[in-house]
């Protein structure tokens, strides 16, 4: 936007912030005539209702705003109701400026963040918004399908495995479509891969195995996906008993015991 010459250039807004105190924070920055982004105070901006409430430790790890004055902690129910005004006086009159709110956090504890509303500029010579989006659009009105996580299942080899996706859409007229794909493991023939419920016959495996699958749900405009796994249990080979040899062994011993009797009879017969 272009700053005019009529009066002081000011930016006013309402805000409420909930940051991890001393580790996360937010700042307000400007870019003037295409310059690098810098804090509003470096361009002569003065907060009229308190402004930044702390300076982050310069030695904080993974914190882009380390060493800078920021909004941090929580400003529930402030005395001025959350209103803030930044007054630049006439220092920026006639310049082209860009304006932004910036949050930076470390890698640990989080909080709700920064709520901002009613942003207003004074002494602006050009429209704040350079383009207007028509109201006759579907892209801005579309809501992504809400897809629940698909629980992992465990089946024995050669059994039937079944996975079911559960999705809903805020847009009542949207028709949801489903698409299952296999992402890892022994290839299987999926049944119902274009429906919410997909099944397949688990393959024979030589050891416990895992198969990976992804389901994608589309409302015709946007799509969401989630992944899951199927664990295949390897079953022990059936045990086959060898045929018993006890009967034939017993008959053999009986034959040996009867042999002398038969010999004696033969001698008596020839006498």
Secondary structure, DSSP 8 states (H G I E B T S, - for coil): -BB-SSS--EEEEEEEEE--TTT-EEEEEEEETT---EEGGGGT-EESS----EE--TT-TT-TTTTSEEB-SB-TT-TTTTEEEEE-TTTTTT-BEEEEEEEE--SS----EEEEEEEEEESBSS-S-S----S--STTT----EE-----EEEETTSEEEEE--EE-SSTT---EEEEEEEESS----BSTTSSEEEEE----SS-EEEEEEEEEE-SS-EEEEEEEEEEE------------HHHHHHHHHHHHHHHHHHHHHHHHH-
